[in-house]
Amino acid sequence: MSASRSRRSLEGPPRRPLVLLVLGALAGAGLAAAGLILPSRRAALPAGAVALVNGEPIRADDCERMVQGLANDRREAITAADRGLWRGKIGACAPI
């Protein structure tokens, strides 16, 4: 047992973890590059739509009506924080 220990200490640390780390990093970089280079399979939005929800287009006027309904439902005036929150949640159709 002492012979294998002394031999291993002369060789240095095991290489297997380093090799696996490098292989994993290369695989991750390759997948990231493929995601950037290969064309996306997403369908384009139909004209007048701002989003797709479960495959159904959400029209810009419907989205604006929903945001206006949120604004009308409040007792207090809409703050800049509310606008930022709604834009983050609703995205492209938050004109308020």
C-alpha positions, 0 to 999 in steps of 0.5 A: 500500500505504501508503494502505490501511495508514494508512486501517486504522490510522485505523479501529482494530482489525478487528472481525471477531474481536470479532464472531465471539467475541460470536456464539460466546458467544451461541450457547454461552449459548443452547445451555446455556439450552436444555439447562437448560430443555428436558426430558431424554430420559433414562428414569427408573430402574426401582424398586430400581435405583441405576444403568443400565449399557448400558441394564441396571439395577443393583439396589441389593442387587447393588451392595451385594454388590459393595461388600461383596466389595471390602471383603472382598477387602482384607487391611487394614481399609478406610480413609476414603480407600477409602470416598471412592474407592469412593463416587466410583466406585460412587456411590449404593450404597456403604454401607460 
